Each structure stands twice: as C-alpha cells, then as structure tokens.
Amino acid sequence: MYELKVENMSCGHCTARVTQAVKSVDPEARIEVDLPGRQVRIESACELIEIAAALAEAGYPGQAVSDTN
C-alpha cells in the first residue's frame, strides 16, 4: 500500500480527479482519500512511480508518506 500527501486536494471534485487518475493506471486499485488530511492511500499492483506520474499529470502531484507494498 502506498500513502501519498496530495496538497492540492481541497474538495470532492479533487477527490474524483485523483481517483480517476489512479484508476487510469490500475483499474483494480483500491483508493482511500482523506480529504481533510490531504492524504491518499492506494493499494495497487502498479509501481508508485506510475501512480505518482498519473497524479502529477492530472494536476495533483503527491509526495510519498509511506510505501508498504
């Protein structure tokens, strides 16, 4: 599981865009968004670098908090 700090998230629309970006890389990914904490937890078979690139491309760059994959 990956945990990312995504500072640009501020609303439900942001949550949807982040989810869509992750799903574009791995449609089977499990995603938990903590909007007040601006953190995203992702369980995915894909590499973190692929997920981070998709988030950055969507306008939501993230910084890894932890990687327990």
C-alpha positions as CSV (number, residue, x, y, z in Angstrom):
1,M,0.0,0.0,0.0
2,Y,1.2,3.5,-0.9
3,E,0.4,6.6,1.1
4,L,0.8,10.0,-0.5
5,K,0.4,13.5,0.7
6,V,-1.5,15.5,-2.0
7,E,-1.6,19.1,-1.0
8,N,-3.7,20.3,-4.0
9,M,-6.8,18.4,-2.9
10,S,-9.5,20.6,-1.4
11,C,-12.9,19.3,-2.5
12,G,-15.0,16.4,-3.8
13,H,-14.0,17.3,-7.4
14,C,-10.4,16.9,-6.4
15,T,-11.1,13.5,-4.9
16,A,-12.8,12.4,-8.0
17,R,-9.9,13.5,-10.2
18,V,-7.3,11.8,-8.0
19,T,-9.4,8.6,-8.1
20,Q,-9.8,8.8,-11.8
21,A,-6.0,9.4,-12.3
22,V,-5.1,6.3,-10.2
23,K,-7.8,4.2,-11.9
24,S,-6.3,5.2,-15.3
25,V,-3.1,3.4,-14.3
26,D,-4.7,0.5,-12.4
27,P,-8.5,0.0,-12.8
28,E,-8.4,-2.6,-9.9
29,A,-6.7,-0.2,-7.5
30,R,-8.3,0.4,-4.1
31,I,-8.2,4.0,-3.1
32,E,-8.9,5.8,0.2
33,V,-9.0,9.6,0.2
34,D,-8.6,11.5,3.5
35,L,-9.6,15.0,2.2
36,P,-9.1,16.9,5.4
37,G,-5.7,15.3,5.9
38,R,-4.9,15.6,2.1
39,Q,-3.7,12.1,2.0
40,V,-4.4,9.2,-0.4
41,R,-3.9,5.6,0.4
42,I,-3.6,3.3,-2.6
43,E,-3.5,-0.5,-2.8
44,S,-2.2,-1.3,-6.3
45,A,-0.1,-3.9,-8.2
46,C,1.4,-1.0,-10.1
47,E,4.6,0.8,-9.2
48,L,4.4,4.0,-7.2
49,I,6.2,5.9,-9.9
50,E,3.4,5.1,-12.4
51,I,0.8,6.3,-10.0
52,A,2.6,9.4,-9.0
53,A,3.1,10.3,-12.7
54,A,-0.6,9.9,-13.4
55,L,-1.5,12.1,-10.4
56,A,1.0,14.8,-11.4
57,E,-0.3,14.8,-15.0
58,A,-3.8,15.3,-13.5
59,G,-2.6,18.3,-11.6
60,Y,-2.3,16.6,-8.2
61,P,1.3,15.8,-7.5
62,G,1.9,13.7,-4.4
63,Q,4.7,13.1,-2.1
64,A,5.1,9.6,-0.7
65,V,4.5,9.3,3.0
66,S,5.0,5.6,3.1
67,D,5.3,2.6,0.9
68,T,4.3,-0.7,2.5
69,N,4.0,-2.6,-0.8
